[in-house]
Amino acid sequence: MACKCKISLAWQMMIGLALGVVVGAFVDTSFAQTYLQPLGTLFIRLIRMVVVPLVVATIIAGAAGISDTSKLGRVAVKILCVYGVTTAIAVAMGLLFANLIQPGLGLNLSTDGLAAKAVKAPALSDTLLNIVPINPMEAMAKGSMLQIIFFAVIFGFGLAALGERGKPVLHFFEVVGDVMIRVTGYVMRYAPIGVFGLISFTVAKHGLSVLLPLFSLIVTSFLATATLVIVILLPMVAIFGKTGPVKFFKGIFEPWLVAFTTCSSAAALPANLNAARKLGASKAIASFSIPLGNTINMNGTAVYMGVCAIFAAEVFGIPLTLGDQLTVVLMGVLAAIGTAGVPGAGLIMTTVVFTQVGIPLEAVALIAGIDRILDMIRTSINVVGDVAAALVVSNMEGDLNKEPYVEGEM
């Protein structure tokens, strides 16, 4: 009798990852860029193709689905509080481990010829005003996620206020969300090939030699991030989200792997929505919190900013006082909120943090050589924090495991 063994998508992506490492080690950069990188680029483009319509449909349906406006406001406040607290803890965790391990001490790294362009932090008033889109269609075309989310939430509020009259429109957006989930399923069948292309190009371009002089920075970032998950996120999910660690790890493995290999939390958004629902988050809360967290909840990026600030200060011999480090925490939270869910965005936003505490921007160019490795670590944890928050808030609202998940539906 023939054995009908079906390899899960997560394992297919792991196989693609392993093959990518092997192939990348044996091909040159030119070959990888010409023939392998396009495989990964196509995967990123396919995922980004579905993100905007998926976010619009799910947030409108999620906001309108909470017909009780007082509950909607309560849910929003709880989600934002969870995001803010965990992000602040994440920056502090990065600072703590960097102070303990001191990854920048004793390194003799040349900074000659390195330069980085400063990113000036916008005024708070400008930041808040830019959340409101002048033209929602333009925001969707440009992929401006905060503006898209703001419009979708307001539209959902208005739709909920219509009551019975708005039910047909609500049903329309629920169906659109289900369709986009189904389309995402088709796209994810290509994921193993995309992962193979992305990783093989990364290994071919950077190799392992670039890791050696900055190995302590990578280890520090990994340890701080792992500790955040084990000491903060897992107990938070177990105590406040009523979800065991083993179940949680199994549930988030697929979106974690997508984020790890693509370095894009936006690419992992569809898988993250499914993971939150499968783990028991309510449809309305998952549809509202996961797209929002994809834009403003960056726990992994926050850890990275704390670690890199201490590392850069040590390399340049700049002492950071307690006040400076508290400034890093505050700026790290704000910068993490402003970090787009695309590869490499975290590296650019570190310039905002560095500028505030007087660290030369040449440090950014110094870190850039290994940023792909750091990006894989921080982005994969960003998506884990989003699901953790969705489960916690669902349980706080008494909605955890109340709506059975149906495959192919949001």
CORURQUI-V297979 format. One record per residue. N is the residue number from 1. RES is the residue in one small letter. PSI is psi as a letter, one per 30 degrees, with the letter a starting at -180 (* if undefined). OMEGA is omega in whole degrees, 0 to 359 (none if undefined). Layout:
n = {N & N}
res = {RES & RES}
psi = {PSI & PSI}
omega = {OMEGA & OMEGA}
This chain:
n = {1 & 2 & 3 & 4 & 5 & 6 & 7 & 8 & 9 & 10 & 11 & 12 & 13 & 14 & 15 & 16 & 17 & 18 & 19 & 20 & 21 & 22 & 23 & 24 & 25 & 26 & 27 & 28 & 29 & 30 & 31 & 32 & 33 & 34 & 35 & 36 & 37 & 38 & 39 & 40 & 41 & 42 & 43 & 44 & 45 & 46 & 47 & 48 & 49 & 50 & 51 & 52 & 53 & 54 & 55 & 56 & 57 & 58 & 59 & 60 & 61 & 62 & 63 & 64 & 65 & 66 & 67 & 68 & 69 & 70 & 71 & 72 & 73 & 74 & 75 & 76 & 77 & 78 & 79 & 80 & 81 & 82 & 83 & 84 & 85 & 86 & 87 & 88 & 89 & 90 & 91 & 92 & 93 & 94 & 95 & 96 & 97 & 98 & 99 & 100 & 101 & 102 & 103 & 104 & 105 & 106 & 107 & 108 & 109 & 110 & 111 & 112 & 113 & 114 & 115 & 116 & 117 & 118 & 119 & 120 & 121 & 122 & 123 & 124 & 125 & 126 & 127 & 128 & 129 & 130 & 131 & 132 & 133 & 134 & 135 & 136 & 137 & 138 & 139 & 140 & 141 & 142 & 143 & 144 & 145 & 146 & 147 & 148 & 149 & 150 & 151 & 152 & 153 & 154 & 155 & 156 & 157 & 158 & 159 & 160 & 161 & 162 & 163 & 164 & 165 & 166 & 167 & 168 & 169 & 170 & 171 & 172 & 173 & 174 & 175 & 176 & 177 & 178 & 179 & 180 & 181 & 182 & 183 & 184 & 185 & 186 & 187 & 188 & 189 & 190 & 191 & 192 & 193 & 194 & 195 & 196 & 197 & 198 & 199 & 200 & 201 & 202 & 203 & 204 & 205 & 206 & 207 & 208 & 209 & 210 & 211 & 212 & 213 & 214 & 215 & 216 & 217 & 218 & 219 & 220 & 221 & 222 & 223 & 224 & 225 & 226 & 227 & 228 & 229 & 230 & 231 & 232 & 233 & 234 & 235 & 236 & 237 & 238 & 239 & 240 & 241 & 242 & 243 & 244 & 245 & 246 & 247 & 248 & 249 & 250 & 251 & 252 & 253 & 254 & 255 & 256 & 257 & 258 & 259 & 260 & 261 & 262 & 263 & 264 & 265 & 266 & 267 & 268 & 269 & 270 & 271 & 272 & 273 & 274 & 275 & 276 & 277 & 278 & 279 & 280 & 281 & 282 & 283 & 284 & 285 & 286 & 287 & 288 & 289 & 290 & 291 & 292 & 293 & 294 & 295 & 296 & 297 & 298 & 299 & 300 & 301 & 302 & 303 & 304 & 305 & 306 & 307 & 308 & 309 & 310 & 311 & 312 & 313 & 314 & 315 & 316 & 317 & 318 & 319 & 320 & 321 & 322 & 323 & 324 & 325 & 326 & 327 & 328 & 329 & 330 & 331 & 332 & 333 & 334 & 335 & 336 & 337 & 338 & 339 & 340 & 341 & 342 & 343 & 344 & 345 & 346 & 347 & 348 & 349 & 350 & 351 & 352 & 353 & 354 & 355 & 356 & 357 & 358 & 359 & 360 & 361 & 362 & 363 & 364 & 365 & 366 & 367 & 368 & 369 & 370 & 371 & 372 & 373 & 374 & 375 & 376 & 377 & 378 & 379 & 380 & 381 & 382 & 383 & 384 & 385 & 386 & 387 & 388 & 389 & 390 & 391 & 392 & 393 & 394 & 395 & 396 & 397 & 398 & 399 & 400 & 401 & 402 & 403 & 404 & 405 & 406 & 407 & 408 & 409 & 410}
res = {m & a & c & k & c & k & i & s & l & a & w & q & m & m & i & g & l & a & l & g & v & v & v & g & a & f & v & d & t & s & f & a & q & t & y & l & q & p & l & g & t & l & f & i & r & l & i & r & m & v & v & v & p & l & v & v & a & t & i & i & a & g & a & a & g & i & s & d & t & s & k & l & g & r & v & a & v & k & i & l & c & v & y & g & v & t & t & a & i & a & v & a & m & g & l & l & f & a & n & l & i & q & p & g & l & g & l & n & l & s & t & d & g & l & a & a & k & a & v & k & a & p & a & l & s & d & t & l & l & n & i & v & p & i & n & p & m & e & a & m & a & k & g & s & m & l & q & i & i & f & f & a & v & i & f & g & f & g & l & a & a & l & g & e & r & g & k & p & v & l & h & f & f & e & v & v & g & d & v & m & i & r & v & t & g & y & v & m & r & y & a & p & i & g & v & f & g & l & i & s & f & t & v & a & k & h & g & l & s & v & l & l & p & l & f & s & l & i & v & t & s & f & l & a & t & a & t & l & v & i & v & i & l & l & p & m & v & a & i & f & g & k & t & g & p & v & k & f & f & k & g & i & f & e & p & w & l & v & a & f & t & t & c & s & s & a & a & a & l & p & a & n & l & n & a & a & r & k & l & g & a & s & k & a & i & a & s & f & s & i & p & l & g & n & t & i & n & m & n & g & t & a & v & y & m & g & v & c & a & i & f & a & a & e & v & f & g & i & p & l & t & l & g & d & q & l & t & v & v & l & m & g & v & l & a & a & i & g & t & a & g & v & p & g & a & g & l & i & m & t & t & v & v & f & t & q & v & g & i & p & l & e & a & v & a & l & i & a & g & i & d & r & i & l & d & m & i & r & t & s & i & n & v & v & g & d & v & a & a & a & l & v & v & s & n & m & e & g & d & l & n & k & e & p & y & v & e & g & e & m}
psi = {k & k & j & i & k & k & k & l & e & e & e & e & e & e & e & e & e & e & e & e & e & e & e & f & f & f & l & l & e & e & e & e & e & e & f & e & e & f & e & e & e & e & e & e & e & e & e & f & e & f & e & e & e & e & e & e & e & e & e & e & e & e & e & f & f & i & f & j & e & e & e & e & e & e & e & e & e & e & e & e & e & e & e & e & e & e & e & e & e & e & e & e & e & e & e & e & e & e & e & e & f & i & f & f & k & f & k & i & k & k & g & k & f & k & l & k & k & k & j & k & k & l & k & e & e & e & e & e & e & f & f & j & k & e & j & e & e & e & e & e & e & f & h & j & e & e & e & e & e & e & e & e & e & e & e & e & e & e & e & e & f & f & b & e & f & f & e & e & e & e & e & e & e & e & e & e & e & e & e & e & e & e & e & e & e & e & e & f & f & f & e & e & e & e & e & e & e & e & e & e & e & e & e & e & e & e & a & f & e & f & f & e & f & g & e & e & e & e & e & e & e & e & e & e & e & e & e & e & e & e & e & e & e & e & e & e & e & e & e & f & f & h & k & l & e & e & e & e & e & e & e & g & e & e & e & e & e & e & e & e & e & f & h & j & f & e & e & f & e & e & e & e & e & e & e & e & e & e & f & f & k & l & e & e & e & e & f & e & e & e & e & e & e & f & e & f & j & i & e & e & e & e & e & e & e & e & e & e & e & e & e & e & e & e & e & g & h & j & k & j & l & e & e & e & e & e & e & e & e & e & e & e & e & e & e & e & e & g & k & l & h & l & k & f & e & e & e & e & f & f & f & e & e & e & e & f & g & g & k & k & f & f & e & e & e & e & f & f & e & g & f & e & e & e & e & e & e & e & e & e & f & e & e & e & e & e & e & e & e & e & e & e & e & e & e & e & g & g & g & k & g & f & j & k & k & k & k & f & l & *}
omega = {183 & 179 & 179 & 182 & 179 & 180 & 181 & 180 & 180 & 179 & 175 & 178 & 176 & 177 & 176 & 178 & 181 & 179 & 179 & 178 & 182 & 181 & 180 & 180 & 185 & 180 & 180 & 185 & 182 & 179 & 182 & 181 & 183 & 190 & 186 & 181 & 179 & 178 & 178 & 180 & 178 & 179 & 179 & 181 & 179 & 180 & 181 & 176 & 184 & 189 & 186 & 178 & 178 & 180 & 181 & 184 & 185 & 181 & 177 & 179 & 180 & 180 & 181 & 181 & 174 & 188 & 178 & 184 & 178 & 177 & 180 & 178 & 179 & 179 & 181 & 180 & 180 & 180 & 181 & 178 & 178 & 179 & 183 & 182 & 182 & 178 & 178 & 178 & 181 & 177 & 180 & 178 & 177 & 178 & 181 & 182 & 179 & 177 & 180 & 185 & 181 & 185 & 183 & 181 & 176 & 179 & 178 & 183 & 181 & 176 & 179 & 177 & 178 & 179 & 177 & 181 & 181 & 173 & 183 & 179 & 180 & 177 & 182 & 180 & 179 & 180 & 181 & 180 & 183 & 176 & 183 & 182 & 172 & 179 & 182 & 180 & 178 & 178 & 179 & 180 & 181 & 181 & 179 & 194 & 180 & 178 & 178 & 181 & 180 & 180 & 182 & 179 & 179 & 178 & 179 & 176 & 181 & 180 & 179 & 182 & 180 & 179 & 183 & 181 & 183 & 183 & 179 & 179 & 177 & 178 & 179 & 182 & 175 & 179 & 177 & 178 & 178 & 178 & 181 & 174 & 179 & 178 & 178 & 177 & 177 & 181 & 184 & 175 & 179 & 187 & 181 & 179 & 178 & 178 & 178 & 181 & 181 & 184 & 180 & 178 & 180 & 180 & 180 & 183 & 188 & 183 & 180 & 184 & 182 & 183 & 191 & 183 & 182 & 183 & 182 & 178 & 179 & 180 & 180 & 179 & 180 & 182 & 180 & 181 & 179 & 179 & 177 & 181 & 187 & 187 & 185 & 189 & 182 & 175 & 179 & 180 & 181 & 185 & 186 & 180 & 176 & 180 & 182 & 182 & 182 & 178 & 181 & 180 & 179 & 183 & 185 & 186 & 183 & 177 & 176 & 182 & 177 & 180 & 181 & 185 & 182 & 185 & 181 & 177 & 176 & 179 & 181 & 185 & 180 & 179 & 180 & 176 & 178 & 182 & 180 & 180 & 181 & 181 & 174 & 177 & 180 & 182 & 183 & 183 & 178 & 181 & 181 & 190 & 184 & 176 & 178 & 179 & 177 & 183 & 188 & 182 & 186 & 182 & 180 & 178 & 179 & 176 & 181 & 181 & 177 & 180 & 183 & 179 & 179 & 179 & 182 & 179 & 179 & 179 & 182 & 177 & 181 & 178 & 177 & 179 & 177 & 177 & 178 & 182 & 173 & 175 & 178 & 178 & 181 & 181 & 178 & 177 & 181 & 181 & 178 & 177 & 183 & 183 & 179 & 181 & 181 & 182 & 173 & 184 & 180 & 179 & 180 & 184 & 176 & 180 & 177 & 180 & 182 & 182 & 184 & 183 & 172 & 177 & 180 & 183 & 174 & 179 & 180 & 179 & 179 & 181 & 187 & 183 & 180 & 186 & 180 & 179 & 179 & 181 & 179 & 180 & 187 & 184 & 181 & 179 & 176 & 184 & 177 & 179 & 179 & 180 & 179 & 180 & 180 & 179 & 181 & 182 & 177 & 179 & 178 & 181 & 180 & 184 & 184 & 178 & 179 & 182 & 181 & 180 & 177 & 183 & 180 & 177 & 175 & none}
